[in-house]
Amino acid sequence: MWVLNFRFDFLITEIMRKHILIISSFLIFILACNKDADFLNTAPKDILTDDAVWKSEDLTLSVLADLYNRYPEQQTITNWAEFTNFDEGFPSEAGNYWRTKQVDYPYDWWNLWDYGYFRDLNLFVQKCQAADQLSADVRNRFVSEARFLRAALYFEEVKRMGGVPLILEPMEYNFSGDPTYLQHARAKESDIYDFVIAEMDTIKAILPDDASIKSRATKGVALAMQARAALYAASISKYGVNTPTVSLAGGEVGISADKSTAYYTKALAAAQEIISSGRYSLYKKKTEDLQDNFASLFYDKSNNPEVIFAQDFKLKSGKVEDWTLNNQPWSSAEEQQGGRVNPSLNLAQLYEKLDNTYSPFVTNTGSDYVYYDNPLDIFAGRDARLGGTIILPGTKFKGVPLDIWAGVMYWKNGQYNIITGDNFGDQDSIPVAGAPKSSQVVGADGPVDGLQFSAQTGFYVRKFMDQTVGSGQIGTRSEVWWVRYRYAEVLLNAAEAAFELGQNDVAATYINQVRERAGFTIPLGTITFDRIVHERRVELAFEGHELFDNKRWRLAHKVWNGETISAADLVTNIGKADKVNTMIYGLWPYKIYNPGNANDGKWVYKIVKPSNVTAAHRFKLGNYYSQIGSDILSNNPKLIKNPNQ
């Protein structure tokens, strides 16, 4: 007898809107002995037999839903700290300050070797293909969905590990005492990418071509995955020549340069198939406020035309997420926590001015500060994605004005001096004749250096933040989804592939569509590699792309080279793909106190480096492919370890 061994409490919203108690996604054989015969012959009340599952569409769907719930990811809204490992954000939580004090990345970071999940997927494919009591249409769709998930897992494996054993059938041990027939060598890195690409070609015609389905595999996401995977393979093929030691002789790591054109061509074709279908489009429901429009794209689940594939959550279902709980601004927090991911100035200054130029935020004229009437004025005239991605000083969250400022600059003895506090919204006496006995000297959101949950870079994160009352409460949390594939990325993938194929005008057309949504009115003409990299960084920030993009372009060891950077370094060469970005900086607003002076009550800004940023990140050549565990290597002598480790 076979049984299922997992209690499944939440089915993806679009799979089922009811709960089914079921035991697991993979099948375990029960070896019976005589003394257990009576038990085994008793009809079970709390388990489901293998035979029963594959006769029932609902129960088979439940098993499939569990497989969806195990979809592997690196950076996601359910693991906020992963967004603070590089240069997008600072971890404003005491237990995670080590992330900005650590120089080297361990070789085993980002590793993945989940052959238990592969086995479960292979078992599902095998069992479901034989489930002849299911209708052919249902059976074919379920099998195609499992193949999609299996390809997604192989894609995630190859991004991190390079070539891995390609196993497409469930393996069984024969108890002979000799396990060598279960040991498989690593496939070539290109073979894994080829498998993912080919699988999408096979299943795209079987999966539903329905853009309203967001949490299950469709033709749209099959093409989106194909475009992304082909683009990754193409980039490694082309740019791998820049890191010749990041390769293995057998092709387990590295892809030959002669394959790049074919991969770019496939990436462009897959992306253009989505584009020409007309089933997806850029989100433009709030064109009267482009910043709000961009932010809304990530939490609006009602007829969202841009989202292709997402991990869904549902209130009161047992499956909710806590991105908003973890990152809500302190002054309006619904619990005594929040503000953990502080976007960096490094990221914020990437958002261009609307005349298509890169420019640091203007803090001084050389001899004096620039005085702003409103703390938000320094950010005026910029790419709308800035305010749609980052909560800026002078803005609101859930309709509540935020209080982000670092202290008071007061004039005394011919110069400005600073007074601030050690806690949110601290009061103190400004040491100037005639000043009130007690005044607020720091914002209720900070920044306060070293104070967890305060905006220690001067910013809070906005992307994926839930505007709903209660979303920051422990007992409620949020049902905002995690967007895995969306149409803007498809356009950027198409643009990159077209650029690499020498089709500048095609690349410009796709990039300009994305930029127009962000408020740009002057189309780009010439597209460069720097521009390709830049557009992905600003459009896809906090969506889990930065690490893998820098790896496939072989830029990671240049961008995170272990060299310290100064504030002057930070504000130069903005928009260069290989700009060194090893240390996180912030931008702090200060309130001017100078009664009788024209600047009294105005705002100035200072570039700061949080005191907990003590190390410059170093990405070594051995980090391009994660380390295979020593236990895995010792159990399978056919495996070869990754290079430079």
BELCOR-V736560 format. One record per residue. N is the residue number from 1. RES is the residue in one small letter. OMEGA is omega in whole degrees, -180 to 180 (NA if undefined). Layout:
# BELCOR-V736560
n: <N,N>
res: <RES,RES>
omega: <OMEGA,OMEGA>
This chain:
# BELCOR-V736560
n: <1,2,3,4,5,6,7,8,9,10,11,12,13,14,15,16,17,18,19,20,21,22,23,24,25,26,27,28,29,30,31,32,33,34,35,36,37,38,39,40,41,42,43,44,45,46,47,48,49,50,51,52,53,54,55,56,57,58,59,60,61,62,63,64,65,66,67,68,69,70,71,72,73,74,75,76,77,78,79,80,81,82,83,84,85,86,87,88,89,90,91,92,93,94,95,96,97,98,99,100,101,102,103,104,105,106,107,108,109,110,111,112,113,114,115,116,117,118,119,120,121,122,123,124,125,126,127,128,129,130,131,132,133,134,135,136,137,138,139,140,141,142,143,144,145,146,147,148,149,150,151,152,153,154,155,156,157,158,159,160,161,162,163,164,165,166,167,168,169,170,171,172,173,174,175,176,177,178,179,180,181,182,183,184,185,186,187,188,189,190,191,192,193,194,195,196,197,198,199,200,201,202,203,204,205,206,207,208,209,210,211,212,213,214,215,216,217,218,219,220,221,222,223,224,225,226,227,228,229,230,231,232,233,234,235,236,237,238,239,240,241,242,243,244,245,246,247,248,249,250,251,252,253,254,255,256,257,258,259,260,261,262,263,264,265,266,267,268,269,270,271,272,273,274,275,276,277,278,279,280,281,282,283,284,285,286,287,288,289,290,291,292,293,294,295,296,297,298,299,300,301,302,303,304,305,306,307,308,309,310,311,312,313,314,315,316,317,318,319,320,321,322,323,324,325,326,327,328,329,330,331,332,333,334,335,336,337,338,339,340,341,342,343,344,345,346,347,348,349,350,351,352,353,354,355,356,357,358,359,360,361,362,363,364,365,366,367,368,369,370,371,372,373,374,375,376,377,378,379,380,381,382,383,384,385,386,387,388,389,390,391,392,393,394,395,396,397,398,399,400,401,402,403,404,405,406,407,408,409,410,411,412,413,414,415,416,417,418,419,420,421,422,423,424,425,426,427,428,429,430,431,432,433,434,435,436,437,438,439,440,441,442,443,444,445,446,447,448,449,450,451,452,453,454,455,456,457,458,459,460,461,462,463,464,465,466,467,468,469,470,471,472,473,474,475,476,477,478,479,480,481,482,483,484,485,486,487,488,489,490,491,492,493,494,495,496,497,498,499,500,501,502,503,504,505,506,507,508,509,510,511,512,513,514,515,516,517,518,519,520,521,522,523,524,525,526,527,528,529,530,531,532,533,534,535,536,537,538,539,540,541,542,543,544,545,546,547,548,549,550,551,552,553,554,555,556,557,558,559,560,561,562,563,564,565,566,567,568,569,570,571,572,573,574,575,576,577,578,579,580,581,582,583,584,585,586,587,588,589,590,591,592,593,594,595,596,597,598,599,600,601,602,603,604,605,606,607,608,609,610,611,612,613,614,615,616,617,618,619,620,621,622,623,624,625,626,627,628,629,630,631,632,633,634,635,636,637,638,639,640,641,642,643,644,645>
res: <m,w,v,l,n,f,r,f,d,f,l,i,t,e,i,m,r,k,h,i,l,i,i,s,s,f,l,i,f,i,l,a,c,n,k,d,a,d,f,l,n,t,a,p,k,d,i,l,t,d,d,a,v,w,k,s,e,d,l,t,l,s,v,l,a,d,l,y,n,r,y,p,e,q,q,t,i,t,n,w,a,e,f,t,n,f,d,e,g,f,p,s,e,a,g,n,y,w,r,t,k,q,v,d,y,p,y,d,w,w,n,l,w,d,y,g,y,f,r,d,l,n,l,f,v,q,k,c,q,a,a,d,q,l,s,a,d,v,r,n,r,f,v,s,e,a,r,f,l,r,a,a,l,y,f,e,e,v,k,r,m,g,g,v,p,l,i,l,e,p,m,e,y,n,f,s,g,d,p,t,y,l,q,h,a,r,a,k,e,s,d,i,y,d,f,v,i,a,e,m,d,t,i,k,a,i,l,p,d,d,a,s,i,k,s,r,a,t,k,g,v,a,l,a,m,q,a,r,a,a,l,y,a,a,s,i,s,k,y,g,v,n,t,p,t,v,s,l,a,g,g,e,v,g,i,s,a,d,k,s,t,a,y,y,t,k,a,l,a,a,a,q,e,i,i,s,s,g,r,y,s,l,y,k,k,k,t,e,d,l,q,d,n,f,a,s,l,f,y,d,k,s,n,n,p,e,v,i,f,a,q,d,f,k,l,k,s,g,k,v,e,d,w,t,l,n,n,q,p,w,s,s,a,e,e,q,q,g,g,r,v,n,p,s,l,n,l,a,q,l,y,e,k,l,d,n,t,y,s,p,f,v,t,n,t,g,s,d,y,v,y,y,d,n,p,l,d,i,f,a,g,r,d,a,r,l,g,g,t,i,i,l,p,g,t,k,f,k,g,v,p,l,d,i,w,a,g,v,m,y,w,k,n,g,q,y,n,i,i,t,g,d,n,f,g,d,q,d,s,i,p,v,a,g,a,p,k,s,s,q,v,v,g,a,d,g,p,v,d,g,l,q,f,s,a,q,t,g,f,y,v,r,k,f,m,d,q,t,v,g,s,g,q,i,g,t,r,s,e,v,w,w,v,r,y,r,y,a,e,v,l,l,n,a,a,e,a,a,f,e,l,g,q,n,d,v,a,a,t,y,i,n,q,v,r,e,r,a,g,f,t,i,p,l,g,t,i,t,f,d,r,i,v,h,e,r,r,v,e,l,a,f,e,g,h,e,l,f,d,n,k,r,w,r,l,a,h,k,v,w,n,g,e,t,i,s,a,a,d,l,v,t,n,i,g,k,a,d,k,v,n,t,m,i,y,g,l,w,p,y,k,i,y,n,p,g,n,a,n,d,g,k,w,v,y,k,i,v,k,p,s,n,v,t,a,a,h,r,f,k,l,g,n,y,y,s,q,i,g,s,d,i,l,s,n,n,p,k,l,i,k,n,p,n,q>
omega: <175,175,172,-170,178,176,-174,-172,-177,175,179,-171,-176,175,-180,178,176,180,175,174,-178,177,172,-175,178,-168,-178,-179,180,178,-175,171,-172,-176,180,-173,-179,179,-176,179,179,180,-177,178,-174,173,-178,-180,177,-179,-178,-177,-172,171,-172,177,-178,-178,175,178,178,177,179,180,177,178,174,-177,-180,180,-173,178,179,177,-178,-179,176,179,-169,-172,-180,179,-178,-178,-172,-177,179,-174,178,-179,-178,175,-172,-177,-179,178,-180,-178,178,175,-176,-179,-173,171,177,-178,-177,175,176,-178,-179,179,-169,180,169,177,176,-180,-179,178,178,177,180,-180,-179,-177,-177,177,-179,-176,-173,175,170,177,-177,-179,180,-179,-179,179,-179,180,179,177,178,177,174,-180,178,177,178,179,177,176,180,178,-174,176,-174,-168,-168,180,179,176,-179,-175,-174,176,177,-178,-180,177,-176,177,180,-174,-180,-177,-172,-180,177,-177,-179,176,177,172,173,176,180,180,180,177,179,178,-180,-179,-178,178,180,175,-177,-171,-174,-179,-179,-179,-180,177,-170,-176,179,177,-174,-173,174,-179,177,174,-179,-178,175,178,179,177,179,179,-179,-178,179,178,177,-179,180,-178,180,178,-177,-171,177,178,180,178,-173,180,177,-178,174,-173,-179,179,178,174,-179,179,-176,-173,-177,-179,-169,-177,-180,179,178,179,179,179,-180,-179,180,179,-179,176,176,-177,-176,179,-179,-176,180,178,177,179,-179,-179,-174,-175,177,178,-172,176,179,178,-178,179,-176,-179,-174,177,180,-178,-178,178,-179,-173,-173,-175,180,-177,-176,168,-174,175,-176,178,176,-179,-171,178,178,179,-170,178,-180,175,-176,-171,-180,178,-173,-173,180,-175,178,171,180,178,180,172,-172,179,177,178,-175,170,177,179,-173,-176,175,-178,-170,166,-173,173,177,179,174,-180,172,175,-173,-179,180,179,-177,-179,-176,175,167,-175,-177,178,-177,-178,-179,-173,-178,-177,-175,175,-177,170,-177,178,176,-180,176,-179,-172,171,-174,172,179,180,-178,169,-174,178,-177,177,179,-172,-177,172,-166,-179,179,170,-178,-177,179,178,173,179,175,175,-177,169,-178,-178,-180,-178,-178,173,-177,176,176,179,178,-173,178,-180,178,180,177,-180,-180,179,173,-175,176,-176,178,173,-172,11,170,-176,178,179,-177,-179,175,-179,-171,171,-174,-177,165,180,178,-176,-180,179,-176,-180,-174,175,-179,-177,177,180,-180,-177,-178,-177,-168,173,174,-175,173,-175,-178,178,177,-170,180,177,178,178,-180,175,179,-180,-179,180,179,177,-178,177,178,-179,-173,-177,177,179,-179,180,-178,179,-178,175,180,-178,178,178,-180,174,180,-179,178,-177,172,176,-179,178,178,176,177,-180,177,-179,-178,-176,178,-178,-177,-179,-170,179,180,176,173,-177,-168,-178,-174,173,-179,177,-176,176,-176,176,-169,-178,176,-179,179,-171,178,180,179,177,178,176,178,177,-175,-171,176,177,177,179,176,-175,-176,178,180,-173,-169,-176,-176,176,178,179,-172,175,177,179,-179,172,-179,-176,-180,179,-177,-178,180,180,179,-174,172,-178,174,173,-177,171,-180,-175,178,172,-175,-177,174,-176,178,176,-177,179,178,179,-178,176,-173,-177,173,-175,-179,178,179,180,-178,180,-179,-178,178,-179,176,-176,-179,-173,172,180,NA>
